Amino acid sequence: MSAYRMLINGQLKNGESGDLPVTNPANELEIASAPIASKAQLDCAVKAARSSQPGWAALSLSQRSACIKQVIEVMLGDSQRLTKLLVTETGKPLALAQFELDLARQFLQQAADSNLPVELLADSPENRIVLKYRPLGVSAAIVPWNFPLLIGMIKLGAALMSGCTVVLKPSPQAPLTLLHLGALLSETVPAGVLNIISGDDELGPWLTSHQGVDKISFTGSTATGQAILAQAASDVKRVTLELGGNDAAIVLPNADIGAIAESIFTSAFVNSGQACVGIKRLYVHESLYEPMLGALGQIASHVQVGNGMEDTTVLGPIQNEQQYQEVLSTLEQVEASDARIICGGSALPRPGYFISPTVVADVSEGCPLVDEETFGPVLPVISYTDIEEVILRANETSYGLGGSVWGSDVEQATEIAERLECGTAWVNQHAALDPRAPISGTKWSGLGVESGMDCLKEFCRPQVTNIMISPQGATE
């Protein structure tokens, strides 16, 4: 097994608190160990980030952009190793890992091509008002286990381009890809500008409460995000939170089931349902309800579930045992209810955290499968009769990350999509990410934005310079 090291102030370091075993979810075998950082090592990483930040911020935008483009080159230069690591530690299929790497490249490129404008708010012979965006300082980037490379690079690109330095913490369940990338970047990014530290569950609270951190960018569960927000209040840290979602998709009565069923299935089951912006609730008009169930059941019953390194695999395992048990618990509740399981509904009898893709009918609001984010390969399909009614039902949730509307009349579908209470509303697609567009959530799904121009501003503080050039009324 390989041992991985952390990147602290340009140096690769072992953990002073031991090592953390990392398991392949496709076979439950230990594949490597990751270092567990001590509190002293965290202090060193934050100190290095703090010491290097003024020099990094003093560079021009073009110089910071050039460094980010070098990060892209390094990442692509070892793409085969990085994608294989993604497969072995997250369980996702190789094709999805390759897509994740390419999407990470796109987001880094978008950050490198971005600009922080200097805005002239007033300009007269007497007075000039200028607005500039100054970097906040040291950013803590906390990355989840489902898409570690993509989400890590979204945070890194925006932070570096804004002039912030970074202490990046991968998930204990999937730290290897980012640790490996850190080793590759140890001679590319200036010492201290990027630090990557790993550890157990203690490390996150240490980092988010650290007095040397100015900004927290977190992607993960709503419960953890709420705890981080409370910790950040003590010294008024700036916080961006991209949290859980319970995305609703609405299929209109004029939709073509044959044309959209495959896309809906993919949008719900991508990464075995472990995607924040995947479809979690599917509302189908009563006239199309049974045809949609039949189409989804047919797809699910033929999709290949297996090890991500096998060419035929479409869906991999659940990433970790805890999440696996939570999904199984949800399925037990479904079994005990009056719901109708169209296909799937159980674990697969093999090593690994495999659950068959499951489509559930005859459910409604009031049960955990519909009201809560399952984060696994289980999709509730809910019948509705009235458009106004289904909009209310889709919005009647504590979450607001994404949503979508599917129909042949694009103008009608767009009007309905714009009434969904979510950060991103799609039409005839779902979870289609574009680096130019901000990713944001409302309600319990988060604060602030990731991606796009607004993402850079999340790592900055606006500063106004108000200049009196010539006092009004002055005479020569």
C-alpha positions as CSV (number, residue, x, y, z in Angstrom):
1,M,0.0,0.0,0.0
2,S,1.1,3.5,-0.7
3,A,1.5,6.2,1.9
4,Y,0.6,9.8,1.0
5,R,2.0,13.0,2.5
6,M,0.6,16.5,3.1
7,L,1.7,19.7,1.6
8,I,2.7,22.3,4.2
9,N,4.7,25.4,3.2
10,G,6.0,23.8,0.1
11,Q,7.2,20.6,1.9
12,L,5.7,17.1,1.9
13,K,5.0,16.0,5.4
14,N,3.9,12.8,7.2
15,G,1.2,13.1,9.8
16,E,2.3,13.6,13.4
17,S,-0.8,11.9,14.7
18,G,-0.6,8.7,12.8
19,D,-2.2,7.5,9.6
20,L,-5.8,7.0,8.4
21,P,-6.7,3.9,6.4
22,V,-8.5,4.6,3.1
23,T,-10.8,1.9,1.8
24,N,-11.9,1.0,-1.7
25,P,-15.7,1.0,-1.5
26,A,-16.0,-1.5,-4.4
27,N,-14.3,-4.3,-2.4
28,E,-14.0,-2.9,1.2
29,L,-10.2,-3.4,1.1
30,E,-7.7,-0.9,2.4
31,I,-5.8,0.6,-0.5
32,A,-3.6,3.2,1.2
33,S,-3.1,5.4,4.3
34,A,-3.4,9.1,4.6
35,P,-1.6,11.2,7.2
36,I,-3.4,12.5,10.2
37,A,-2.3,16.1,10.9
38,S,-1.6,17.2,14.4
39,K,-2.9,20.6,15.7
40,A,0.7,21.8,15.5
41,Q,0.9,20.9,11.8
42,L,-2.4,22.7,11.2
43,D,-0.9,25.8,12.9
44,C,2.1,25.5,10.6
45,A,-0.1,25.3,7.5
46,V,-2.1,28.3,8.5
47,K,1.0,30.3,9.4
48,A,2.6,29.5,6.1
49,A,-0.6,30.6,4.3
50,R,-0.6,33.8,6.3
51,S,3.0,34.6,5.7
52,S,2.8,34.0,2.0
53,Q,-0.5,35.8,1.4
54,P,0.8,39.4,1.1
55,G,3.3,38.4,-1.6
56,W,0.8,36.4,-3.5
57,A,-1.8,39.2,-3.4
58,A,0.9,41.6,-4.6
59,L,1.3,39.7,-7.9
60,S,-0.7,40.9,-10.9
61,L,-3.8,39.1,-12.0
62,S,-1.9,37.9,-15.0
63,Q,0.8,36.4,-12.8
64,R,-1.8,34.6,-10.6
65,S,-3.6,33.4,-13.8
66,A,-0.3,32.0,-15.1
67,C,0.1,30.0,-11.9
68,I,-3.4,28.5,-12.2
69,K,-2.8,27.6,-15.8
70,Q,0.4,25.7,-14.6
71,V,-1.8,23.9,-12.1
72,I,-4.0,22.8,-15.0
73,E,-0.9,21.6,-16.9
74,V,0.3,19.6,-14.0
75,M,-3.1,18.0,-13.4
76,L,-3.5,17.0,-17.0
77,G,0.0,15.7,-17.1
78,D,-0.9,13.0,-14.6
79,S,-4.5,12.6,-15.5
80,Q,-4.4,8.8,-15.7
81,R,-3.1,8.4,-12.2
82,L,-5.5,11.0,-10.8
83,T,-8.6,9.4,-12.4
84,K,-7.6,6.0,-11.2
85,L,-7.2,7.3,-7.7
86,L,-10.7,8.9,-8.0
87,V,-12.1,5.5,-9.0
88,T,-10.5,3.5,-6.2
89,E,-11.3,5.9,-3.4
90,T,-14.8,7.1,-4.4
91,G,-16.0,4.1,-6.3
92,K,-17.3,6.1,-9.3
93,P,-16.9,4.7,-12.9
94,L,-13.7,5.6,-14.7
95,A,-15.7,7.6,-17.4
96,L,-17.2,9.7,-14.6
97,A,-13.8,10.2,-13.0
98,Q,-12.4,11.4,-16.4
99,F,-15.4,13.7,-16.8
100,E,-14.7,15.1,-13.3
101,L,-11.1,15.8,-14.1
102,D,-12.1,17.6,-17.3
103,L,-14.8,19.6,-15.5
104,A,-12.2,20.6,-12.9
105,R,-9.9,21.8,-15.7
106,Q,-12.8,23.9,-17.1
107,F,-13.4,25.5,-13.7
108,L,-9.7,26.3,-13.2
109,Q,-9.5,27.8,-16.7
110,Q,-12.6,29.9,-16.0
111,A,-10.9,31.2,-12.8
112,A,-7.7,31.9,-14.6
113,D,-9.6,33.9,-17.3
114,S,-11.5,35.9,-14.7
115,N,-10.9,39.5,-13.7
116,L,-11.7,41.5,-10.6
117,P,-12.9,44.8,-12.0
118,V,-12.1,48.2,-10.7
119,E,-15.4,50.1,-10.6
120,L,-15.6,53.8,-11.0
121,L,-18.7,54.8,-9.1
122,A,-18.4,58.5,-9.4
123,D,-16.1,60.7,-11.5
124,S,-16.3,64.5,-11.5
125,P,-13.9,67.4,-11.2
126,E,-14.7,67.5,-7.5
127,N,-15.0,63.9,-6.5
128,R,-14.0,60.4,-7.5
129,I,-15.3,57.1,-5.9
130,V,-13.5,53.9,-6.8
131,L,-14.5,50.4,-5.8
132,K,-11.8,47.7,-5.6
133,Y,-11.9,44.1,-4.4
134,R,-9.2,43.1,-1.9
135,P,-8.4,39.5,-1.0
136,L,-9.7,38.4,2.4
137,G,-6.5,36.6,3.3
138,V,-6.3,32.9,4.3
139,S,-9.0,30.6,3.0
140,A,-9.9,27.3,4.4
141,A,-11.3,25.0,1.6
142,I,-13.1,22.0,3.0
143,V,-14.0,19.4,0.4
144,P,-16.4,16.4,0.5
145,W,-15.9,12.8,-0.7
146,N,-18.3,12.6,-3.6
147,F,-16.5,14.9,-6.1
148,P,-13.2,15.8,-4.4
149,L,-11.1,16.8,-7.4
150,L,-13.8,19.0,-9.0
151,I,-15.0,20.7,-5.8
152,G,-11.4,21.2,-4.6
153,M,-10.4,22.9,-7.9
154,I,-13.5,25.1,-7.9
155,K,-12.4,26.5,-4.5
156,L,-8.7,26.6,-5.3
157,G,-9.0,28.5,-8.6
158,A,-11.3,31.2,-7.2
159,A,-9.3,31.6,-4.0
160,L,-5.9,31.9,-5.8
161,M,-7.1,34.2,-8.5
162,S,-8.6,36.5,-5.9
163,G,-5.3,36.8,-4.1
164,C,-6.1,34.5,-1.2
165,T,-3.9,31.7,0.0
166,V,-5.4,28.3,0.8
167,V,-5.4,25.6,3.4
168,L,-7.3,22.7,1.7
169,K,-8.7,19.8,3.7
170,P,-10.0,16.8,1.8
171,S,-12.6,14.4,3.3
172,P,-11.2,11.6,5.5
173,Q,-13.1,9.2,3.3
174,A,-11.5,10.4,0.0
175,P,-8.2,12.2,0.6
176,L,-5.9,10.5,-1.8
177,T,-6.5,12.3,-5.1
178,L,-6.0,15.7,-3.6
179,L,-2.9,14.6,-1.6
180,H,-1.4,13.2,-4.7
181,L,-2.1,16.4,-6.6
182,G,-0.5,18.4,-3.7
183,A,2.7,16.4,-4.2
184,L,2.6,17.2,-7.9
185,L,2.1,20.9,-7.2
186,S,4.7,21.2,-4.5
187,E,7.1,22.8,-7.0
188,T,4.5,24.6,-9.1
189,V,2.6,26.8,-6.6
190,P,4.8,29.0,-4.4
191,A,5.5,27.7,-0.9
192,G,2.7,28.4,1.6
193,V,0.2,29.6,-1.1
194,L,-1.3,26.2,-1.2
195,N,-1.3,23.8,1.7
196,I,-3.1,20.5,1.8
197,I,-3.7,18.8,5.1
198,S,-5.6,15.6,5.9
199,G,-6.9,14.1,9.1
200,D,-9.8,12.6,11.0
201,D,-13.0,14.2,12.2
202,E,-11.1,16.5,14.6
203,L,-9.3,18.4,11.9
204,G,-12.3,20.2,10.4
205,P,-13.4,22.0,13.6
206,W,-9.8,22.9,14.3
207,L,-9.5,24.5,10.9
208,T,-12.8,26.3,10.9
209,S,-12.3,27.8,14.3
210,H,-8.6,28.8,13.7
211,Q,-8.0,32.4,14.4
212,G,-5.6,32.6,11.4
213,V,-8.3,31.7,8.9
214,D,-10.2,34.6,7.3
215,K,-12.5,32.7,5.0
216,I,-14.2,29.3,5.0
217,S,-15.4,27.7,1.8
218,F,-17.3,24.5,2.7
219,T,-19.2,21.9,0.6
220,G,-21.0,19.1,2.5
221,S,-24.0,18.4,4.7
222,T,-26.4,21.0,6.0
223,A,-25.8,19.9,9.6
224,T,-22.0,20.4,9.3
225,G,-22.6,23.7,7.5
226,Q,-24.7,24.9,10.4
227,A,-22.0,24.0,12.9
228,I,-19.4,25.8,10.8
229,L,-21.5,28.9,10.6
230,A,-21.8,29.0,14.4
231,Q,-18.0,28.6,14.8
232,A,-17.3,31.3,12.3
233,A,-19.5,33.8,14.2
234,S,-16.9,34.0,17.1
235,D,-14.5,36.1,15.0
236,V,-16.9,37.0,12.1
237,K,-15.2,34.8,9.5
238,R,-16.5,35.1,6.0
239,V,-18.3,31.9,4.9
240,T,-19.4,30.2,1.7
241,L,-21.5,27.1,2.2
242,E,-22.7,24.8,-0.5
243,L,-24.9,22.3,1.4
244,G,-27.4,19.5,0.8
245,G,-30.1,19.6,-1.7
246,N,-33.4,17.8,-2.3
247,D,-33.9,18.8,-5.9
248,A,-37.3,18.4,-7.5
249,A,-37.8,17.7,-11.1
250,I,-41.3,18.3,-12.7
251,V,-42.4,16.4,-15.8
252,L,-45.2,18.3,-17.6
253,P,-48.1,16.5,-19.3
254,N,-46.8,17.5,-22.7
255,A,-43.4,15.8,-22.1
256,D,-42.1,13.0,-24.4
257,I,-41.3,10.2,-22.0
258,G,-39.2,8.3,-24.6
259,A,-37.1,11.4,-25.2
260,I,-36.4,12.4,-21.6
261,A,-36.4,9.2,-19.5
262,E,-32.7,8.4,-20.1
263,S,-31.7,11.9,-19.2
264,I,-33.8,11.9,-16.1
265,F,-32.4,8.6,-15.0
266,T,-28.8,9.8,-15.4
267,S,-29.6,13.1,-13.6
268,A,-31.0,11.1,-10.6
269,F,-28.5,8.3,-10.5
270,V,-25.2,9.9,-11.5
271,N,-22.5,8.8,-9.1
272,S,-25.0,6.4,-7.7
273,G,-27.2,9.2,-6.5
274,Q,-24.3,10.8,-4.6
275,A,-24.5,14.3,-6.1
276,C,-25.8,17.4,-4.3
277,V,-27.5,18.7,-7.5
278,G,-28.9,15.4,-8.6
279,I,-32.7,14.8,-9.0
280,K,-34.0,13.6,-5.6
281,R,-37.8,14.0,-6.1
282,L,-39.5,13.3,-9.5
283,Y,-43.0,14.8,-9.9
284,V,-44.8,13.3,-12.9
285,H,-48.2,14.3,-14.2
286,E,-50.8,11.6,-13.6
287,S,-51.3,11.1,-17.4
288,L,-47.6,10.1,-17.8
289,Y,-47.1,8.5,-14.4
290,E,-47.2,4.8,-15.3
291,P,-45.3,5.2,-18.6
292,M,-42.5,7.1,-16.8
293,L,-42.3,4.4,-14.1
294,G,-42.1,1.8,-16.8
295,A,-39.3,3.6,-18.7
296,L,-37.2,4.3,-15.5
297,G,-37.7,0.7,-14.3
298,Q,-36.5,-0.6,-17.7
299,I,-33.4,1.5,-17.6
300,A,-32.6,0.7,-14.0
301,S,-33.0,-3.1,-14.5
302,H,-30.5,-3.1,-17.3
303,V,-27.8,-0.7,-16.0
304,Q,-24.5,-2.3,-15.1
305,V,-23.5,-1.9,-11.4
306,G,-20.0,-2.8,-10.5
307,N,-16.3,-1.8,-9.9
308,G,-15.6,1.5,-11.5
309,M,-12.5,0.2,-13.3
310,E,-14.6,-2.2,-15.4
311,D,-15.5,-0.8,-18.8
312,T,-19.1,-1.8,-18.6
313,T,-19.8,-0.2,-15.2
314,V,-22.3,2.6,-15.2
315,L,-23.0,2.9,-11.5
316,G,-20.5,2.2,-8.7
317,P,-20.9,1.6,-5.0
318,I,-21.9,4.0,-2.2
319,Q,-18.6,5.7,-1.2
320,N,-18.4,4.7,2.5
321,E,-20.0,2.3,4.9
322,Q,-21.8,4.9,7.0
323,Q,-23.6,6.3,4.0
324,Y,-24.3,2.8,2.8
325,Q,-26.0,1.9,6.1
326,E,-28.1,5.2,5.9
327,V,-29.4,4.3,2.5
328,L,-30.2,0.8,3.5
329,S,-32.1,2.2,6.5
330,T,-34.1,4.4,4.2
331,L,-34.9,1.4,2.0
332,E,-36.1,-0.6,5.1
333,Q,-38.6,2.3,5.8
334,V,-39.8,2.1,2.2
335,E,-40.3,-1.7,2.5
336,A,-42.4,-1.2,5.6
337,S,-44.6,1.4,4.0
338,D,-47.3,1.2,1.3
339,A,-44.9,2.4,-1.4
340,R,-44.4,0.4,-4.5
341,I,-40.8,-0.6,-5.4
342,I,-40.6,-0.7,-9.2
343,C,-37.1,-2.1,-9.3
344,G,-34.1,-2.6,-7.0
345,G,-34.7,-2.0,-3.3
346,S,-31.8,-3.9,-1.8
347,A,-28.1,-4.3,-1.4
348,L,-26.3,-6.5,-3.9
349,P,-24.9,-9.8,-2.6
350,R,-21.2,-9.1,-3.1
351,P,-18.3,-7.4,-1.4
352,G,-18.5,-3.6,-1.5
353,Y,-21.1,-1.0,-0.7
354,F,-23.4,-1.8,-3.7
355,I,-27.1,-1.0,-3.8
356,S,-29.2,-1.8,-6.8
357,P,-30.7,1.3,-8.5
358,T,-34.1,1.7,-7.0
359,V,-37.3,3.4,-8.3
360,V,-40.1,3.9,-5.8
361,A,-43.7,4.7,-6.7
362,D,-46.8,5.7,-4.7
363,V,-45.0,7.9,-2.2
364,S,-45.7,11.5,-1.3
365,E,-44.5,14.2,1.1
366,G,-44.3,13.3,4.7
367,C,-42.0,10.3,4.4
368,P,-38.1,10.6,4.7
369,L,-37.6,9.4,1.2
370,V,-39.3,12.4,-0.2
371,D,-38.6,15.0,2.5
372,E,-35.0,14.3,3.1
373,E,-31.9,13.9,0.9
374,T,-31.2,10.2,0.6
375,F,-27.8,10.6,-1.2
376,G,-27.9,7.2,-2.8
377,P,-29.3,5.3,-5.8
378,V,-33.0,5.7,-4.8
379,L,-35.5,7.8,-6.6
380,P,-39.1,8.5,-5.4
381,V,-41.5,9.2,-8.3
382,I,-44.6,11.2,-7.2
383,S,-47.8,11.7,-9.1
384,Y,-49.5,15.1,-9.4
385,T,-52.6,16.5,-11.2
386,D,-52.3,20.3,-11.2
387,I,-49.4,22.5,-12.3
388,E,-50.0,25.1,-9.6
389,E,-50.2,22.4,-7.0
390,V,-47.0,20.7,-8.0
391,I,-45.0,24.0,-7.9
392,L,-46.1,24.5,-4.3
393,R,-45.1,20.9,-3.5
394,A,-41.8,21.2,-5.1
395,N,-41.1,24.4,-3.2
396,E,-42.4,23.1,0.1
397,T,-39.0,22.0,1.4
398,S,-36.2,23.4,3.6
399,Y,-33.7,23.0,0.7
400,G,-33.2,25.0,-2.4
401,L,-30.1,24.0,-4.4
402,G,-31.4,23.0,-7.8
403,G,-34.6,22.0,-9.7
404,S,-35.8,21.3,-13.2
405,V,-38.8,21.2,-15.4
406,W,-39.3,18.9,-18.4
407,G,-41.7,19.4,-21.3
408,S,-42.2,19.9,-25.0
409,D,-43.3,23.5,-24.6
410,V,-40.0,25.1,-23.7
411,E,-41.5,28.5,-23.0
412,Q,-44.0,27.1,-20.6
413,A,-41.4,24.9,-18.9
414,T,-39.1,27.9,-18.5
415,E,-41.9,30.0,-16.9
416,I,-42.5,27.2,-14.4
417,A,-38.7,26.7,-13.8
418,E,-38.4,30.4,-12.9
419,R,-40.9,29.9,-10.1
420,L,-38.9,27.2,-8.4
421,E,-37.2,28.3,-5.1
422,C,-33.7,27.2,-5.9
423,G,-30.3,28.5,-6.8
424,T,-30.3,26.9,-10.3
425,A,-33.4,25.9,-12.3
426,W,-32.8,23.8,-15.4
427,V,-35.2,23.2,-18.4
428,N,-35.1,19.7,-20.0
429,Q,-31.9,19.0,-18.2
430,H,-30.6,18.8,-14.7
431,A,-27.2,19.1,-13.0
432,A,-25.7,20.7,-16.1
433,L,-22.8,22.7,-14.6
434,D,-21.2,25.6,-16.5
435,P,-18.1,27.3,-15.1
436,R,-19.5,30.7,-16.2
437,A,-22.6,30.3,-14.0
438,P,-22.7,30.7,-10.3
439,I,-23.6,27.7,-8.2
440,S,-25.7,28.8,-5.3
441,G,-28.3,27.6,-2.8
442,T,-31.1,29.1,-0.9
443,K,-32.8,28.1,2.3
444,W,-30.8,25.3,4.0
445,S,-28.8,24.6,0.8
446,G,-26.2,27.3,1.5
447,L,-24.8,30.8,1.5
448,G,-22.9,32.6,-1.2
449,V,-21.8,31.2,-4.6
450,E,-19.3,28.9,-6.1
451,S,-18.1,29.4,-9.7
452,G,-18.4,32.3,-12.1
453,M,-17.4,35.9,-11.5
454,D,-19.3,36.2,-8.3
455,C,-17.2,33.3,-6.8
456,L,-14.1,35.4,-6.9
457,K,-15.8,38.1,-5.0
458,E,-16.7,35.6,-2.3
459,F,-12.9,35.6,-1.4
460,C,-12.7,39.4,-1.4
461,R,-13.8,42.4,0.6
462,P,-15.0,45.4,-1.3
463,Q,-13.0,48.6,-0.5
464,V,-14.3,52.0,-1.5
465,T,-11.8,54.9,-2.0
466,N,-13.7,58.2,-1.9
467,I,-11.5,61.0,-3.1
468,M,-12.2,64.8,-2.9
469,I,-10.3,66.3,-5.8
470,S,-11.5,69.9,-5.5
471,P,-13.9,71.0,-2.7
472,Q,-17.2,72.1,-4.2
473,G,-17.5,75.8,-4.3
474,A,-13.8,76.5,-4.3
475,T,-12.7,79.4,-6.5
476,E,-9.5,79.9,-8.3
